[in-house]
């Protein structure tokens, strides 16, 4: 069930209305039922995997809390982690693993191994697996108490607003809130500010997805699919378009998820904080997919040693974390290269820091100026956009060919001969996109300067302005939103991860 679908337009109000009026003790059971129905709309059979991951981590959490012997507790935790990772590996990475084995066998002139398994990738498996593993690790560390109620824990793993594409929630936040749903009175639940700001967040998220991301996708897909016919200008614009597309697509989903949860009285973790205003790659990762980047920091980078064991070990830990992060995104070497590039960016940034400082001093560059700050933002965007080429390409060779066209086929005249309008978007569509991107820039500037989301920002304005803005967003989304065949809106990119 897509957020940008008629199904969800009916499903969410119905679920929320019933949630508001049923007895307190039945609230979490109703949300659990709704969450499983939401997931089964994708594929009924794969709900078994969701239930299995839930049952394994819940059982291991109870056992870890029951025993006091460190070795036994560690074995139980390891068993829970490995069993969940095995499920993830089998359904997401087995084909990738077998393809690479067969490639090696082909080099050795050995017959290939047939794949006896054929299945679809379960939607959201990486997200709910990591959320469940985070809970188990937190219980082992003593950072959270184990949840005795299996059904309440099942709701934590399957809570439908963030089930299939995050944010990857922590037990100390979401599970704590779910434990308190029985104690929230109806007057507190029907909080005007929460409902109003949550609804606004949902509308803005759908605008980002349907008006901006899906329109950018038309141009980006056309360019990446026809790189052989593109020159420098088209490929640069294609990479920039995909960079903005994936941001609006994923941030749009997160806005809808956060907004939907807020309407029902829950606070989800912020997942994006103006990432393209970042002044360095490390700053970018403090702003991009925050729930996942902090997950890898807390459960991979720091346990590996973080930066506590010397510079060489720090760089090794950084690279390992980003390579794993890249592989998490998909079973393809292109994702690994994408992650490796971000690891390399951070390592080189740290290594070259003394050189940069020396050059800035020697050249007399003023670092406290808007121009210097803007330059860092532009450079960071260029580095991330370059890495996104590998993320978007089907193969590494496709990415390298794309980069080759970008660097060797200089064609500035296409900026003036209107040939760019032949790459999926006509003049009108480009104008709509330009206006939407200006609005995105304005909203992100408000977020960057005021440190508040669009929901709370509009709520604090005069009533006429708030209503005008929200109605305009609704109308623009309905009129200018991009729809697929038979008005079936496009799937969010991160559903595939």
C-alpha positions as CSV (number, residue, x, y, z in Angstrom):
1,X,0.0,0.0,0.0
2,X,1.6,3.2,-1.2
3,X,1.3,6.4,0.8
4,X,0.5,8.1,-2.5
5,X,-2.4,5.9,-3.4
6,X,-6.2,5.9,-3.0
7,X,-5.9,2.8,-0.8
8,X,-3.9,4.7,1.8
9,X,-6.2,7.7,1.5
10,X,-9.0,5.5,2.8
11,X,-6.9,3.3,5.1
12,X,-5.2,6.0,7.2
13,X,-8.3,8.0,8.2
14,X,-10.2,4.8,9.0
15,X,-7.4,3.5,11.2
16,X,-6.9,6.8,12.9
17,X,-10.6,7.3,13.6
18,X,-11.1,3.9,15.1
19,X,-7.8,4.4,17.1
20,X,-9.3,7.6,18.6
21,X,-12.6,6.1,19.7
22,X,-11.8,2.6,20.9
23,X,-11.1,1.8,24.6
24,X,-7.5,2.5,25.7
25,X,-6.6,-1.1,26.3
26,X,-7.5,-2.1,22.7
27,X,-5.4,0.7,21.0
28,X,-2.2,-1.2,20.6
29,X,-4.0,-4.3,19.4
30,X,-5.9,-2.2,16.8
31,X,-2.6,-0.6,15.6
32,X,-1.0,-4.1,15.4
33,X,-3.8,-5.4,13.3
34,X,-3.8,-2.3,11.0
35,X,0.0,-2.6,10.6
36,X,-0.1,-6.3,9.5
37,X,-3.0,-5.5,7.1
38,X,-0.9,-2.7,5.7
39,X,2.1,-5.0,5.2
40,X,0.0,-7.8,3.7
41,X,-1.3,-5.5,1.0
42,X,2.2,-6.0,-0.5
43,X,2.4,-9.8,-0.3
44,X,0.5,-11.9,2.2
45,X,3.1,-14.7,2.3
46,X,5.9,-12.4,3.4
47,X,4.2,-11.4,6.6
48,X,5.6,-14.7,7.9
49,X,9.1,-13.2,7.7
50,X,8.0,-10.1,9.6
51,X,6.5,-12.4,12.3
52,X,9.6,-14.6,12.4
53,X,11.9,-11.7,12.9
54,X,9.7,-10.4,15.6
55,X,9.4,-13.7,17.4
56,X,13.1,-14.4,17.2
57,X,14.3,-11.1,18.6
58,X,11.6,-11.0,21.3
59,X,12.5,-14.5,22.5
60,X,16.2,-13.7,22.5
61,X,15.5,-10.5,24.4
62,X,13.7,-12.4,27.1
63,X,16.5,-14.9,27.4
64,X,19.2,-12.3,27.4
65,X,17.5,-10.6,30.3
66,X,16.9,-13.9,32.1
67,X,20.5,-15.1,32.3
68,X,23.4,-13.4,34.0
69,X,26.3,-15.4,32.7
70,X,28.1,-13.1,30.2
71,X,29.1,-15.9,27.8
72,X,25.6,-17.3,27.6
73,X,24.0,-13.9,27.1
74,X,26.5,-13.1,24.3
75,X,25.7,-16.4,22.6
76,X,22.0,-15.8,22.8
77,X,22.4,-12.3,21.3
78,X,24.7,-13.6,18.6
79,X,22.2,-16.3,17.8
80,X,19.4,-13.8,17.4
81,X,21.4,-11.5,15.3
82,X,22.8,-14.2,13.0
83,X,19.4,-15.8,12.5
84,X,17.9,-12.5,11.4
85,X,20.8,-11.7,9.2
86,X,20.5,-15.1,7.6
87,X,16.9,-14.4,6.7
88,X,17.9,-11.0,5.3
89,X,20.8,-12.6,3.4
90,X,18.7,-15.4,1.9
91,X,15.9,-13.1,0.6
92,X,18.0,-10.1,-0.3
93,X,21.5,-11.2,-1.1
94,X,21.4,-14.9,-2.1
95,X,21.0,-14.1,-5.8
96,X,23.8,-11.6,-5.7
97,X,26.0,-14.1,-3.8
98,X,25.2,-16.8,-6.3
99,X,25.8,-14.6,-9.3
100,X,29.3,-13.7,-8.0
101,X,30.1,-17.4,-7.3
102,X,29.0,-18.3,-10.9
103,X,31.2,-15.4,-12.3
104,X,34.2,-16.9,-10.4
105,X,33.3,-20.4,-11.6
106,X,33.1,-19.2,-15.1
107,X,36.6,-17.8,-14.9
108,X,37.8,-21.2,-13.6
109,X,35.8,-22.9,-16.4
110,X,33.5,-24.7,-14.0
111,X,29.8,-25.3,-14.6
112,X,27.6,-22.7,-13.0
113,X,25.4,-23.4,-10.0
114,X,21.7,-23.2,-10.7
115,X,19.5,-21.1,-8.4
116,X,16.6,-23.3,-7.1
117,X,14.9,-20.3,-5.4
118,X,12.8,-17.7,-7.1
119,X,11.1,-15.0,-5.0
120,X,10.5,-11.3,-4.8
121,X,12.4,-9.1,-2.4
122,X,10.2,-8.6,0.7
123,X,9.5,-4.9,0.9
124,X,11.0,-3.2,3.9
125,X,12.9,-6.2,5.1
126,X,16.1,-4.3,5.7
127,X,14.3,-1.6,7.8
128,X,12.3,-3.9,10.1
129,X,15.3,-6.3,10.5
130,X,17.6,-3.5,11.7
131,X,14.9,-2.1,14.0
132,X,14.5,-5.5,15.6
133,X,18.2,-6.0,15.9
134,X,18.7,-2.6,17.5
135,X,16.2,-3.6,20.2
136,X,18.0,-6.9,20.9
137,X,21.4,-5.1,21.2
138,X,19.9,-2.5,23.4
139,X,18.5,-5.2,25.7
140,X,21.8,-6.9,25.8
141,X,23.6,-3.6,26.7
142,X,21.0,-2.8,29.3
143,X,20.0,0.4,27.5
144,X,16.3,-0.7,27.4
145,X,14.2,-3.2,29.4
146,X,12.8,-6.1,27.5
147,X,9.2,-5.9,26.4
148,X,7.2,-8.7,28.1
149,X,4.1,-8.3,26.0
150,X,4.8,-10.0,22.6
151,X,2.0,-8.3,20.8
152,X,3.1,-4.8,22.0
153,X,6.7,-5.7,20.8
154,X,5.2,-6.9,17.5
155,X,3.7,-3.5,17.0
156,X,7.1,-1.9,17.7
157,X,8.6,-3.9,14.8
158,X,5.6,-3.4,12.5
159,X,4.3,0.1,13.2
160,X,2.8,0.9,9.8
161,X,3.9,4.5,9.2
162,X,7.6,3.6,9.3
163,X,7.4,-0.1,8.6
164,X,8.6,-0.4,5.0
165,X,11.0,2.6,4.6
166,X,11.8,3.9,8.1
167,X,12.8,5.9,10.0
168,X,14.6,3.0,11.7
169,X,13.3,3.6,15.2
170,X,15.0,2.9,18.5
171,X,13.3,0.9,21.3
172,X,14.0,3.7,23.9
173,X,11.8,6.0,21.8
174,X,9.0,4.3,19.9
175,X,8.6,1.2,22.2
176,X,8.4,3.5,25.2
177,X,5.6,5.5,23.5
178,X,3.8,2.3,22.6
179,X,3.9,1.2,26.3
180,X,2.1,4.4,27.2
181,X,-0.8,4.3,24.7
182,X,-3.0,2.7,27.4
183,X,-2.5,5.8,29.6
184,X,-3.2,8.6,27.1
185,X,-6.7,10.1,27.6
186,X,-8.8,11.0,24.6
187,X,-8.5,14.8,25.2
188,X,-4.7,14.6,25.0
189,X,-4.9,12.3,22.0
190,X,-7.1,14.8,20.1
191,X,-4.4,17.6,20.3
192,X,-5.1,20.2,17.7
193,X,-1.4,21.2,17.2
194,X,-0.3,17.6,16.7
195,X,-3.0,16.7,14.3
196,X,-2.6,20.0,12.3
197,X,1.2,19.8,12.1
198,X,1.1,16.1,11.3
199,X,-1.4,16.6,8.5
200,X,0.7,19.4,7.0
201,X,3.8,17.2,7.1
202,X,1.9,14.5,5.2
203,X,0.8,16.9,2.5
204,X,4.3,18.4,2.1
205,X,5.7,14.8,1.9
206,X,3.3,13.9,-0.9
207,X,4.1,17.2,-2.7
208,X,7.8,16.3,-2.6
209,X,7.2,12.9,-3.9
210,X,4.5,13.4,-6.5
211,X,5.3,16.9,-7.8
212,X,9.1,17.0,-7.5
213,X,10.6,13.5,-7.2
214,X,8.4,11.8,-9.8
215,X,8.9,14.7,-12.3
216,X,12.6,14.6,-11.7
217,X,12.5,10.8,-12.2
218,X,11.3,11.3,-15.8
219,X,14.3,13.4,-16.7
220,X,16.8,11.4,-14.7
221,X,15.6,8.0,-16.0
222,X,15.7,9.3,-19.6
223,X,19.2,10.5,-19.3
224,X,20.6,7.5,-17.5
225,X,18.9,5.1,-19.9
226,X,20.3,7.0,-23.0
227,X,23.8,8.0,-21.7
228,X,25.2,7.0,-25.1
229,X,23.4,10.0,-26.7
230,X,24.2,12.4,-23.9
231,X,27.0,15.0,-23.5
232,X,28.4,16.8,-20.6
233,X,25.4,19.1,-19.9
234,X,22.8,16.3,-20.0
235,X,24.8,14.0,-17.8
236,X,25.6,16.7,-15.3
237,X,21.9,17.7,-15.2
238,X,20.9,14.0,-15.0
239,X,23.1,13.4,-12.0
240,X,21.8,16.5,-10.3
241,X,18.2,15.5,-11.1
242,X,18.7,12.1,-9.5
243,X,20.4,13.6,-6.5
244,X,17.3,15.8,-5.9
245,X,14.9,13.0,-6.9
246,X,16.2,10.6,-4.3
247,X,16.1,13.3,-1.7
248,X,12.6,14.4,-2.4
249,X,11.4,10.8,-2.8
250,X,12.9,9.5,0.5
251,X,12.4,12.8,2.5
252,X,8.9,12.8,1.2
253,X,8.2,9.3,2.5
254,X,9.7,10.3,5.8
255,X,7.5,13.4,6.0
256,X,4.4,11.3,5.5
257,X,5.6,8.7,8.0
258,X,6.4,11.3,10.7
259,X,3.2,13.2,10.0
260,X,1.0,10.2,10.1
261,X,2.5,9.0,13.4
262,X,2.2,12.5,14.8
263,X,-1.5,12.7,13.9
264,X,-2.0,9.5,16.0
265,X,0.1,10.9,18.9
266,X,3.5,9.4,18.2
267,X,6.9,11.1,17.7
268,X,9.1,9.4,15.2
269,X,12.8,10.2,14.7
270,X,13.7,13.0,12.3
271,X,15.2,11.4,9.2
272,X,16.3,14.4,7.1
273,X,17.6,17.8,8.1
274,X,18.4,19.8,4.9
275,X,21.2,17.4,3.8
276,X,22.1,19.5,0.7
277,X,23.0,22.4,2.9
278,X,25.8,20.3,4.4
279,X,29.2,21.9,4.4
280,X,31.1,18.6,4.4
281,X,30.5,14.9,3.8
282,X,30.5,14.2,7.5
283,X,28.0,17.0,7.9
284,X,25.9,15.4,5.1
285,X,25.7,12.2,7.0
286,X,24.5,14.0,10.1
287,X,21.7,15.3,8.0
288,X,20.9,12.4,5.5
289,X,18.9,9.3,6.5
290,X,19.7,10.2,10.2
291,X,18.0,7.1,11.7
292,X,20.1,4.7,9.6
293,X,23.4,6.7,9.8
294,X,23.1,6.8,13.6
295,X,22.2,3.1,13.6
296,X,25.4,2.2,11.8
297,X,27.3,4.6,14.1
298,X,26.0,3.0,17.3
299,X,25.9,-0.6,16.3
300,X,28.7,-0.9,13.8
301,X,31.3,1.9,13.9
302,X,31.6,2.3,17.7
303,X,31.6,-1.4,18.4
304,X,34.5,-1.8,15.8
305,X,36.4,0.7,17.9
306,X,35.3,4.0,16.4
307,X,38.1,6.6,16.6
308,X,39.5,5.3,19.9
309,X,42.4,3.2,18.6
310,X,44.5,5.4,16.4
311,X,44.0,7.1,13.1
312,X,44.6,4.0,11.0
313,X,42.0,2.0,12.9
314,X,39.6,4.9,12.7
315,X,39.9,5.0,8.9
316,X,39.5,1.3,8.6
317,X,36.4,1.4,10.8
318,X,35.0,4.3,8.7
319,X,35.5,2.5,5.5
320,X,34.1,-0.8,6.8
321,X,31.0,1.0,8.1
322,X,30.3,2.8,4.8
323,X,30.9,-0.4,2.7
324,X,28.4,-2.2,4.9
325,X,26.0,0.7,4.6
326,X,26.3,0.6,0.8
327,X,25.6,-3.1,0.7
328,X,22.6,-2.6,3.0
329,X,21.1,-0.5,0.3
330,X,21.1,-3.2,-2.3
331,X,22.6,-6.4,-3.6
332,X,24.8,-4.8,-6.2
333,X,28.5,-3.8,-6.4
334,X,27.3,-0.3,-7.4
335,X,26.0,0.3,-3.9
336,X,29.2,-0.9,-2.4
337,X,31.2,1.5,-4.5
338,X,28.8,4.3,-3.5
339,X,29.4,3.5,0.1
340,X,33.1,3.2,-0.4
341,X,33.2,6.7,-2.1
342,X,31.6,8.2,1.0
343,X,34.0,6.5,3.2
344,X,36.9,7.7,1.0
345,X,35.5,11.2,1.0
346,X,35.6,11.3,4.8
347,X,39.0,9.8,5.1
348,X,40.5,12.1,2.6
349,X,38.8,15.1,4.2
350,X,40.5,14.2,7.5
351,X,43.9,13.5,6.0
352,X,43.9,16.7,3.9
353,X,42.6,18.9,6.7
354,X,46.1,20.4,7.6
355,X,46.7,21.1,3.8
356,X,43.4,22.9,3.5
357,X,44.1,24.9,6.6
358,X,47.5,25.9,5.3
359,X,46.2,26.9,1.8
360,X,43.4,28.9,3.3
361,X,45.9,30.9,5.5
362,X,48.3,31.3,2.6
363,X,45.7,32.5,0.2
364,X,44.1,34.8,2.8
365,X,40.6,33.3,2.3
366,X,38.0,34.6,4.7
367,X,36.3,31.6,6.3
368,X,33.6,33.6,8.1
369,X,31.9,34.8,5.0
370,X,28.7,33.6,3.2
371,X,30.7,33.0,0.0
372,X,33.0,30.6,1.7
373,X,30.1,28.8,3.4
374,X,28.3,28.6,0.0
375,X,31.4,27.3,-1.6
376,X,31.6,24.4,0.9
377,X,27.9,23.6,0.3
378,X,28.4,23.5,-3.5
379,X,31.5,21.3,-3.2
380,X,29.7,18.9,-0.9
381,X,26.7,18.7,-3.2
382,X,29.0,18.0,-6.2
383,X,30.8,15.2,-4.3
384,X,27.5,13.5,-3.3
385,X,26.0,13.9,-6.7
386,X,29.0,12.2,-8.2
387,X,28.6,9.3,-5.8
388,X,24.9,9.1,-6.7
389,X,25.9,8.1,-10.2
390,X,27.1,4.7,-9.0
391,X,24.0,4.4,-6.8
392,X,21.7,5.0,-9.8
393,X,23.6,3.0,-12.4
394,X,22.7,-0.7,-13.1
395,X,26.4,-1.7,-13.2
396,X,29.8,-0.3,-12.4
397,X,30.6,-0.2,-16.1
398,X,27.5,1.8,-16.8
399,X,28.5,4.3,-14.1
400,X,32.0,4.6,-15.5
401,X,30.6,5.1,-19.1
402,X,28.3,7.7,-17.8
403,X,31.2,9.6,-16.1
404,X,33.2,9.3,-19.3
405,X,30.4,10.9,-21.3
406,X,30.3,13.6,-18.6
407,X,34.0,14.4,-18.9
408,X,34.6,14.0,-22.6
409,X,31.5,15.1,-24.5
410,X,31.4,18.9,-23.9
411,X,28.3,20.4,-25.5
412,X,27.4,23.7,-23.9
413,X,25.2,24.7,-26.9
414,X,22.3,22.5,-25.7
415,X,21.7,25.0,-23.0
416,X,20.5,27.4,-25.7
417,X,19.0,25.3,-28.5
418,X,16.0,24.0,-26.4
419,X,17.1,20.3,-27.1
420,X,16.9,19.7,-23.3
421,X,13.1,19.7,-23.6
422,X,13.4,16.4,-25.5
423,X,14.6,14.5,-22.5
424,X,11.3,13.5,-21.0
425,X,10.0,16.9,-19.9
426,X,8.6,19.6,-22.2
427,X,8.7,23.3,-21.6
428,X,5.6,23.4,-19.4
429,X,6.9,20.5,-17.3
430,X,10.3,22.1,-16.8
431,X,8.6,25.3,-15.7
432,X,6.4,23.4,-13.2
433,X,9.5,21.6,-11.9
434,X,11.5,24.9,-11.6
435,X,8.7,26.4,-9.5
436,X,8.4,23.3,-7.3
437,X,12.2,23.3,-6.7
438,X,12.1,27.0,-5.7
439,X,9.4,26.1,-3.2
440,X,11.6,23.2,-1.9
441,X,14.5,25.6,-1.6
442,X,12.4,28.0,0.4
443,X,11.0,25.4,2.8
444,X,14.5,23.9,3.3
445,X,15.9,27.4,4.0
446,X,13.2,27.9,6.7
447,X,14.1,24.5,8.1
448,X,17.8,25.4,8.0
449,X,17.4,28.8,9.6
450,X,14.6,28.3,12.0
451,X,15.3,24.6,12.9
452,X,11.7,23.7,12.7
453,X,9.7,21.6,10.2
454,X,7.1,22.9,7.9
455,X,4.2,21.7,10.0
456,X,5.2,23.6,13.1
457,X,6.3,26.7,11.0
458,X,2.9,27.0,9.3
459,X,1.1,26.3,12.6
460,X,2.7,29.4,14.1
461,X,1.6,31.7,11.3
462,X,-1.7,33.6,10.9
463,X,-4.6,31.3,10.3
464,X,-5.4,32.7,6.8
465,X,-1.8,32.1,5.7
466,X,-1.7,28.5,7.1
467,X,-4.9,27.6,5.4
468,X,-3.9,29.2,2.1
469,X,-0.5,27.4,2.2
470,X,-2.0,24.0,3.0
471,X,-4.8,24.3,0.4
472,X,-2.3,25.4,-2.2
473,X,-0.1,22.4,-1.5
474,X,-3.1,20.0,-1.8
475,X,-4.3,21.6,-5.0
476,X,-0.8,21.6,-6.6
477,X,-0.3,18.0,-5.6
478,X,-3.6,16.9,-7.1
479,X,-3.1,19.0,-10.3
480,X,0.6,18.7,-10.9
481,X,1.4,15.4,-9.3
482,X,2.9,12.8,-11.7
483,X,0.9,9.6,-12.0
484,X,1.8,6.3,-13.5
485,X,-0.2,4.1,-15.8
486,X,-3.9,4.1,-14.9
487,X,-3.1,6.7,-12.2
488,X,-1.2,4.2,-10.1
489,X,1.5,6.4,-8.5
490,X,5.1,5.4,-8.6
491,X,6.7,3.4,-5.8
492,X,9.0,5.1,-3.4
493,X,12.7,4.4,-4.2
494,X,13.6,3.2,-0.7
495,X,10.9,0.5,-0.7
496,X,13.4,-1.6,-2.7
497,X,15.9,-1.5,0.1
